[in-house]
Amino acid sequence: MRIPMRLQLVLLALLLASAAHAALPVPVAAALKRAGIAPAAVGLQVIDVASGKSVLALNPELALNPASTMKLLTTDAALELLGPTYTFATRAYTRGTRRGDQLLGDLILRGGGDPKLVVENFWLFLRKIRAQGVRVIRGNLVLDRGAFDATVVDPALFDGDPLKAYNVAPDALLLNFHALAVRFTPDAAQGQVQVTFDPGLGAYTARPPQLTTGDCIGDWRQAMRAQLGAERASFDGSFASGCGEKTWQLHPYDMPRNRYFELVFRQLWSELGGTLEGSVVDGTLTPEALLLTQWDSPAIPELIRDVNKFSNNVMARQLFLTLGTTGSLQPASVDAGRSAVLRWLAAKNIDATGLVLENGAGLSRIERISAGTMGTVLVAAFRSPTMPEFIASLPLVGYDGTMKQRLRSDGVAGHAHIKSGSLQDVRSIAGYVFAASGRQYAVAFLINHADAARGAEAQDALLQWVYENK
C-alpha cells in the first residue's frame, strides 16, 4: 500500500519531533510536551565551561527572540569594552559672571548618558554645585543632551502602552529613569484619595480618582485612567478603600522631558536653598563656559548588576548606545552600538550568524540570537578576567532579582546565576549552573511559541537536571 506524500511528511515531522524530545532529559521533554511546545520552537545549548564542549543541544543554530536575556550580550560587552572602572560623567558649567553666590548667567548641565542618575544621586550632584558657591541662578538652566543622537523614540511603538516605565527611551541626561512612583492613599475621613509623587514635583498637582468602599478586587490600576500632562496629572476612575496604600510606577510620556527635569530640579534646588530665575531649555555647551563640578556614576559592575538582576530596560539601552562612543567624537547611536558589539564578537571569534540587534535590551520584536551564540558568549565571559563581576550581576536562582521566586525549594537554588526573559510568545533563560559535581555549565534555553509562558517549567527542569546530573 502506497502512503500519500502528505501523510509521509506528517509522519516524518512526528518522527523528528519525537526524536528531538527523546534527545532531551526526561523531565525537560515531559514538561515541553505538557506545555504543547514543539521542539522546532526551542533553541537549547548547555556547555561545559572548562572544556568548551557541548553536553546538550537542540537547534543551537536557530536564531530566536531572546527577550531580556539579550541584556547579557550588552552587559558583557560593556564590562569588557568600557572596562570595570568606567563611569559616566554629568558635568555642570557656568556661563556668565559670578557675583557672590549669584550666577549672572546660565548653569549648563552636560549629560554623559549616566544610566543611574536617580533622584538621590542628582540631589548629591546639586549639593556639589551649591558647595561651589552658587545659590541664585539669574539665567537659564541649559540641558545639553548632545552625547546621544537626536533620534526620537515613540514610547507606544513596542506594545502600545507608553505609560509603562519599561518604555522609557534613552536620554543623555536621563533623570531618575524619567519615571514617577505615584502613591495612592485612601483617606476615609476626607472621603478622598491622597495622591503623592516620588520624586517630589513641587507645585505639580493631581486630580485624584474617586474613593469607593469595598475590597480591592483584581488589578486595582485597571479601574483608573492615568494622564500625566505638563502641568497636572489626572486619574479618572475609582480607587477602593480596601486597597490600602498602593504605588503605581509610571512613565509620564505626555510630560516633556525638560518639564520633568525642571520640576525635579526646582524642588531639590529650593530644598538646598537655591533659586532659579530663568527657564529650563535645551542647548549646547559653548567654549566660554567654565567647568564648575561633575557627578560620576557608579562603575560598570554596579550598573550591570541593576540591569541584569532587575531587567532594567532603559539602563541596558543607555549602555548599548555608549558602546559605540569609545574612541569617537560622534554622538552615540544605535548603529554605532551595534557595530561595536559585532566587532567585539568577531575579535573573540564568536559566530554571530543570525544575530539581530535593535536596542540591546531585548525589548524588541525583531532582536534575534541563537542559543549556540549565547552559550559561546557565556563561556567566553566565564574565561574573562572580569568573570566575577559579570556573574555577580546575574540573578541568583531562588534568592534575588527576577529569579527570586523560581526553584526556591530545589537543589539548584543558590547554585545558578540565571538571567530570565519574557515577552508575548517568548520565554528564555541564560546563565550558569554550578553543578553538584563541582563543574560549571553555561546554559541557554530560548522558546518562541504561542504557549511559551508554559515553557518556564521545562526551563526550570533543565536547570535542576544540569545541577543534579552533570
C-alpha positions as CSV (number, residue, x, y, z in Angstrom):
1,M,0.0,0.0,0.0
2,R,1.4,3.3,-1.0
3,I,1.3,6.1,1.6
4,P,0.4,9.5,0.2
5,M,3.2,12.1,0.2
6,R,1.4,14.5,2.5
7,L,0.9,11.7,5.1
8,Q,4.6,10.8,4.7
9,L,5.6,14.4,5.5
10,V,3.3,14.4,8.6
11,L,4.8,11.1,9.8
12,L,8.3,12.4,9.2
13,A,7.6,15.5,11.2
14,L,6.2,13.5,14.1
15,L,9.2,11.2,14.0
16,L,11.6,14.1,14.1
17,A,9.7,15.7,16.9
18,S,9.7,12.5,18.9
19,A,13.5,12.1,18.3
20,A,14.1,15.7,19.4
21,H,12.1,15.2,22.6
22,A,13.9,11.9,23.2
23,A,17.2,13.6,23.0
24,L,16.3,15.9,25.9
25,P,16.4,14.9,29.5
26,V,13.2,13.2,30.5
27,P,11.9,15.9,32.9
28,V,12.6,18.6,30.3
29,A,11.0,16.7,27.4
30,A,8.0,15.9,29.6
31,A,7.5,19.5,30.6
32,L,7.7,20.7,27.0
33,K,5.2,18.0,25.9
34,R,2.8,19.1,28.7
35,A,3.1,22.7,27.5
36,G,2.4,21.7,23.9
37,I,5.6,23.3,22.7
38,A,7.2,21.6,19.7
39,P,11.0,21.1,19.6
40,A,11.1,23.3,16.5
41,A,10.2,26.3,18.7
42,V,13.1,25.7,21.1
43,G,16.8,26.6,21.0
44,L,18.9,25.0,23.7
45,Q,22.6,24.8,24.5
46,V,24.5,23.5,27.5
47,I,28.3,23.8,27.5
48,D,30.9,22.6,30.0
49,V,32.8,25.9,30.5
50,A,36.1,24.1,31.4
51,S,36.3,22.1,28.2
52,G,34.1,24.2,26.0
53,K,32.3,21.0,24.9
54,S,28.6,20.9,24.3
55,V,26.9,18.4,26.6
56,L,23.3,19.0,25.4
57,A,21.8,20.9,22.4
58,L,18.6,21.3,20.5
59,N,18.5,23.6,17.5
60,P,21.6,25.5,18.8
61,E,21.9,27.5,15.5
62,L,18.3,28.6,15.3
63,A,18.1,32.4,15.8
64,L,15.2,33.2,18.2
65,N,13.9,36.2,20.0
66,P,15.8,36.1,23.4
67,A,13.7,38.8,25.2
68,S,15.7,40.2,28.1
69,T,18.5,37.6,28.0
70,M,19.9,39.8,25.2
71,K,21.0,42.1,28.1
72,L,23.7,39.5,28.8
73,L,25.3,40.3,25.5
74,T,25.1,44.1,26.1
75,T,26.4,44.0,29.7
76,D,29.2,41.6,29.0
77,A,30.3,43.9,26.1
78,A,30.0,46.9,28.3
79,L,32.1,45.3,31.0
80,E,34.9,44.3,28.6
81,L,34.8,47.3,26.1
82,L,34.2,50.1,28.6
83,G,36.1,48.4,31.4
84,P,35.2,47.6,35.0
85,T,36.2,51.0,36.3
86,Y,34.3,53.1,33.7
87,T,32.0,55.7,35.0
88,F,29.6,58.2,33.3
89,A,30.2,61.9,34.0
90,T,27.5,64.5,34.2
91,R,29.1,67.9,34.2
92,A,28.0,71.3,35.4
93,Y,29.3,74.5,33.7
94,T,28.7,78.2,34.3
95,R,28.3,80.7,31.5
96,G,28.3,84.3,32.7
97,T,29.8,86.1,35.6
98,R,29.7,85.4,39.3
99,R,28.8,87.9,42.0
100,G,28.9,86.4,45.4
101,D,26.6,83.4,45.4
102,Q,24.8,84.7,42.3
103,L,25.4,83.4,38.8
104,L,24.6,86.2,36.4
105,G,24.1,83.8,33.5
106,D,23.3,80.2,32.8
107,L,24.0,76.9,34.5
108,I,24.7,74.2,31.9
109,L,24.3,70.5,32.6
110,R,26.1,68.3,30.0
111,G,24.8,64.7,30.1
112,G,27.1,61.8,29.6
113,G,24.5,59.1,29.3
114,D,24.5,58.1,33.0
115,P,22.1,55.1,33.3
116,K,21.6,55.7,37.0
117,L,21.2,59.4,37.7
118,V,18.5,58.6,40.1
119,V,17.0,61.3,42.3
120,E,19.3,60.5,45.3
121,N,22.4,60.9,43.1
122,F,21.0,64.0,41.5
123,W,20.5,65.6,44.9
124,L,24.1,64.9,45.8
125,F,25.2,66.4,42.5
126,L,23.2,69.6,43.2
127,R,24.8,69.7,46.7
128,K,28.2,69.7,44.9
129,I,27.1,72.6,42.8
130,R,25.9,74.5,45.9
131,A,29.2,73.8,47.6
132,Q,30.9,75.7,44.7
133,G,29.1,78.8,46.0
134,V,26.2,79.0,43.5
135,R,22.8,79.7,45.1
136,V,20.9,82.1,42.8
137,I,20.8,81.3,39.0
138,R,19.8,84.5,37.3
139,G,19.8,82.9,33.8
140,N,18.6,79.6,32.5
141,L,19.2,76.0,33.3
142,V,20.6,74.7,30.0
143,L,20.4,71.0,29.3
144,D,23.0,69.6,26.8
145,R,22.0,66.1,25.6
146,G,24.5,66.1,22.7
147,A,26.2,62.9,23.9
148,F,23.4,60.9,22.3
149,D,22.0,61.4,18.8
150,A,18.6,63.1,18.5
151,T,16.6,60.0,17.4
152,V,13.1,60.3,18.8
153,V,11.7,57.0,20.1
154,D,7.9,56.6,20.2
155,P,7.1,55.1,23.7
156,A,4.0,53.4,22.3
157,L,5.8,51.7,19.5
158,F,6.7,48.5,21.3
159,D,3.3,47.5,22.9
160,G,1.0,50.5,22.6
161,D,1.3,51.2,26.4
162,P,3.5,54.3,26.7
163,L,2.7,54.7,30.4
164,K,4.8,51.6,31.2
165,A,8.1,52.5,32.8
166,Y,10.0,50.0,30.7
167,N,9.1,52.0,27.6
168,V,11.2,55.0,28.6
169,A,13.6,56.0,25.8
170,P,17.4,56.6,26.2
171,D,18.5,60.1,27.1
172,A,22.0,61.5,27.6
173,L,20.5,63.4,30.6
174,L,18.3,60.6,31.8
175,L,17.0,61.7,35.2
176,N,15.5,59.1,37.6
177,F,14.7,56.8,34.6
178,H,12.1,59.6,33.6
179,A,9.7,57.7,35.8
180,L,7.3,58.6,38.6
181,A,6.2,56.5,41.6
182,V,2.6,57.6,42.2
183,R,1.3,56.8,45.6
184,F,-2.4,56.4,46.3
185,T,-3.6,56.6,50.0
186,P,-7.3,56.3,50.9
187,D,-8.4,59.0,53.3
188,A,-11.8,57.8,54.7
189,A,-12.1,60.9,57.0
190,Q,-11.9,63.2,54.0
191,G,-13.7,60.9,51.6
192,Q,-10.9,61.1,49.0
193,V,-7.7,59.6,47.8
194,Q,-4.4,61.4,48.5
195,V,-2.1,61.3,45.6
196,T,1.7,62.0,46.0
197,F,4.6,61.7,43.7
198,D,8.2,60.4,44.1
199,P,10.3,62.2,43.3
200,G,8.5,65.3,44.6
201,L,7.4,67.7,41.9
202,G,6.7,70.9,43.8
203,A,3.6,72.6,42.6
204,Y,2.6,69.9,40.2
205,T,-0.9,68.8,41.2
206,A,-3.1,65.8,40.6
207,R,-6.8,65.2,40.3
208,P,-7.4,62.0,42.3
209,P,-9.6,59.1,41.5
210,Q,-12.9,58.7,43.3
211,L,-12.7,56.9,46.6
212,T,-15.1,53.9,46.8
213,T,-15.8,51.5,49.6
214,G,-15.3,47.8,49.3
215,D,-12.5,45.3,48.8
216,C,-9.5,45.6,46.4
217,I,-10.5,43.3,43.5
218,G,-8.1,42.2,40.8
219,D,-5.6,44.7,39.4
220,W,-6.6,48.0,41.1
221,R,-4.9,50.0,38.3
222,Q,-7.5,48.8,35.8
223,A,-10.1,51.0,37.5
224,M,-8.2,54.2,36.6
225,R,-7.1,56.0,33.6
226,A,-3.9,58.0,34.1
227,Q,-2.9,61.1,32.3
228,L,0.3,63.0,33.3
229,G,0.5,66.3,31.4
230,A,3.0,69.1,31.7
231,E,1.1,70.9,34.4
232,R,-1.2,68.5,36.1
233,A,-2.0,64.8,36.4
234,S,-5.4,63.3,36.4
235,F,-6.6,59.8,37.4
236,D,-10.1,59.2,36.1
237,G,-12.0,56.3,37.6
238,S,-12.1,54.9,41.1
239,F,-9.9,53.6,43.9
240,A,-11.3,51.2,46.5
241,S,-10.6,51.9,50.2
242,G,-9.9,48.2,50.7
243,C,-6.7,48.5,48.5
244,G,-4.9,50.4,51.3
245,E,-1.9,52.4,50.2
246,K,-0.7,51.5,46.7
247,T,2.1,52.7,44.4
248,W,2.0,52.8,40.6
249,Q,5.2,53.2,38.6
250,L,4.5,55.3,35.6
251,H,6.3,56.8,32.6
252,P,4.9,60.4,32.2
253,Y,5.3,60.3,28.4
254,D,3.0,63.3,27.9
255,M,5.2,65.4,30.1
256,P,8.1,66.8,28.0
257,R,11.5,65.6,29.3
258,N,12.6,69.2,30.0
259,R,9.4,69.8,32.1
260,Y,10.1,66.7,34.1
261,F,13.7,67.7,34.6
262,E,12.6,71.2,35.6
263,L,10.1,70.1,38.2
264,V,12.6,67.8,39.9
265,F,15.4,70.3,39.7
266,R,13.4,73.2,41.1
267,Q,12.1,71.1,44.0
268,L,15.6,69.8,45.0
269,W,17.3,73.1,44.3
270,S,14.9,75.0,46.5
271,E,15.3,72.5,49.3
272,L,19.0,73.3,49.1
273,G,18.3,77.0,49.5
274,G,18.8,77.8,45.8
275,T,16.6,79.7,43.3
276,L,16.4,79.5,39.5
277,E,15.0,82.7,37.9
278,G,15.2,81.6,34.3
279,S,13.7,78.7,32.3
280,V,14.9,75.1,31.6
281,V,15.9,74.9,28.0
282,D,17.8,72.6,25.6
283,G,21.2,73.9,24.5
284,T,24.8,73.1,23.8
285,L,28.0,73.7,25.7
286,T,29.8,76.7,24.3
287,P,33.6,77.4,24.5
288,E,33.3,80.3,27.1
289,A,31.5,78.0,29.6
290,L,33.6,77.1,32.7
291,L,33.5,73.7,34.4
292,L,32.1,74.0,37.9
293,T,31.9,70.4,39.1
294,Q,30.8,67.0,37.9
295,W,29.0,63.9,39.1
296,D,30.4,60.4,38.4
297,S,28.1,57.4,38.2
298,P,28.7,54.1,39.8
299,A,31.2,51.9,37.9
300,I,30.1,49.4,35.3
301,P,29.9,46.4,37.7
302,E,27.3,48.1,39.8
303,L,25.4,49.3,36.8
304,I,25.2,45.9,35.1
305,R,24.0,44.4,38.4
306,D,20.9,46.6,38.2
307,V,20.4,45.8,34.5
308,N,20.6,42.0,34.9
309,K,19.1,41.4,38.3
310,F,16.1,43.7,37.8
311,S,16.0,43.6,34.0
312,N,16.2,47.4,33.7
313,N,15.5,48.1,30.0
314,V,16.4,51.8,29.7
315,M,19.7,51.2,31.6
316,A,20.6,48.5,29.1
317,R,19.7,50.8,26.2
318,Q,22.0,53.5,27.7
319,L,24.9,51.1,27.9
320,F,24.2,49.8,24.4
321,L,24.4,53.3,22.9
322,T,27.5,54.1,24.9
323,L,29.4,51.1,23.4
324,G,29.5,53.0,20.1
325,T,31.2,56.1,21.5
326,T,34.5,54.6,22.5
327,G,37.2,56.4,20.5
328,S,34.6,58.5,18.7
329,L,33.7,62.2,18.9
330,Q,30.3,61.5,17.3
331,P,27.1,61.3,19.3
332,A,26.1,57.8,20.4
333,S,23.8,56.0,18.1
334,V,22.1,52.6,17.7
335,D,24.1,51.8,14.6
336,A,27.4,52.6,16.3
337,G,26.5,50.5,19.3
338,R,25.5,47.6,17.0
339,S,28.8,47.8,15.1
340,A,30.8,47.9,18.3
341,V,29.1,44.7,19.5
342,L,29.7,42.9,16.2
343,R,33.4,43.9,16.1
344,W,33.8,42.7,19.7
345,L,32.2,39.3,18.9
346,A,34.4,39.0,15.8
347,A,37.5,39.7,17.8
348,K,36.6,36.9,20.1
349,N,35.9,34.6,17.1
350,I,32.3,34.1,18.1
351,D,29.9,33.3,15.3
352,A,27.2,35.9,15.3
353,T,25.2,34.3,12.4
354,G,21.5,35.3,12.8
355,L,22.2,37.9,15.4
356,V,19.8,40.9,15.1
357,L,20.3,43.9,17.5
358,E,17.7,46.6,17.8
359,N,18.4,48.2,21.2
360,G,20.5,45.6,23.2
361,A,17.8,45.3,25.9
362,G,15.6,42.6,24.4
363,L,12.6,44.9,24.5
364,S,12.1,44.2,20.8
365,R,10.0,42.1,18.4
366,I,12.9,41.7,16.0
367,E,16.0,41.0,18.1
368,R,17.4,37.5,17.5
369,I,20.3,35.3,18.8
370,S,20.8,31.6,18.7
371,A,21.3,29.5,21.8
372,G,24.6,28.4,20.4
373,T,25.9,32.0,20.1
374,M,24.5,32.9,23.6
375,G,26.2,29.8,25.1
376,T,29.5,30.7,23.4
377,V,29.3,34.2,24.7
378,L,28.7,32.9,28.2
379,V,31.7,30.6,28.0
380,A,34.0,33.4,26.8
381,A,32.7,35.6,29.7
382,F,33.4,32.9,32.2
383,R,37.1,32.8,31.0
384,S,37.4,36.6,31.0
385,P,39.3,38.4,33.8
386,T,36.0,40.3,34.5
387,M,34.2,37.0,35.1
388,P,33.5,37.6,38.8
389,E,31.9,41.0,38.1
390,F,29.8,39.6,35.3
391,I,28.4,36.5,37.1
392,A,27.7,38.6,40.2
393,S,25.4,40.7,38.1
394,L,23.1,37.8,37.3
395,P,20.1,36.8,39.5
396,L,20.9,34.1,41.9
397,V,18.3,31.4,41.4
398,G,15.8,31.2,44.3
399,Y,17.3,34.2,46.1
400,D,17.1,37.5,44.2
401,G,16.3,39.5,41.1
402,T,13.9,38.1,38.6
403,M,14.7,34.5,39.7
404,K,13.8,35.1,43.3
405,Q,10.6,33.1,43.2
406,R,11.8,30.3,41.0
407,L,13.2,26.9,42.2
408,R,13.3,28.1,45.8
409,S,12.9,24.6,47.2
410,D,15.0,22.8,44.7
411,G,18.7,21.8,44.9
412,V,19.8,24.2,42.3
413,A,18.6,27.2,44.4
414,G,21.7,29.2,45.2
415,H,23.8,27.2,42.7
416,A,22.9,29.0,39.5
417,H,23.2,32.6,38.2
418,I,20.4,32.9,35.6
419,K,19.0,35.8,33.6
420,S,15.4,35.3,32.5
421,G,13.4,37.0,29.8
422,S,9.8,37.1,28.8
423,L,7.7,38.7,26.1
424,Q,4.4,37.6,24.5
425,D,5.2,34.3,22.9
426,V,8.8,34.3,24.3
427,R,10.4,32.7,27.4
428,S,14.1,32.5,27.8
429,I,16.8,31.8,30.4
430,A,20.6,32.0,30.1
431,G,23.5,32.0,32.5
432,Y,25.5,29.5,34.6
433,V,24.8,26.4,36.7
434,F,27.3,25.3,39.3
435,A,26.6,21.6,39.4
436,A,26.7,19.3,42.4
437,S,29.7,17.6,40.8
438,G,31.7,20.8,41.1
439,R,31.7,21.5,37.4
440,Q,30.3,24.7,35.8
441,Y,28.0,24.9,32.8
442,A,26.8,27.7,30.5
443,V,23.1,27.3,29.8
444,A,20.9,29.0,27.2
445,F,17.3,27.9,26.6
446,L,15.1,30.0,24.3
447,I,11.4,29.3,23.5
448,N,9.5,31.2,20.8
449,H,5.9,29.8,20.8
450,A,2.3,30.9,21.3
451,D,2.4,28.9,24.6
452,A,5.9,30.0,25.6
453,A,4.8,31.1,29.0
454,R,4.0,27.4,29.8
455,G,7.6,26.6,29.0
456,A,9.0,28.0,32.2
457,E,8.5,24.6,33.8
458,A,10.8,23.0,31.2
459,Q,13.4,25.6,31.7
460,D,13.4,25.1,35.5
461,A,13.6,21.4,34.9
462,L,16.7,21.8,32.8
463,L,18.5,23.9,35.5
464,Q,17.7,21.3,38.1
465,W,18.8,18.4,35.8
466,V,22.1,20.1,35.0
467,Y,22.7,20.7,38.7
468,E,22.0,17.1,39.6
469,N,23.4,15.1,36.7
470,K,26.3,16.9,35.1
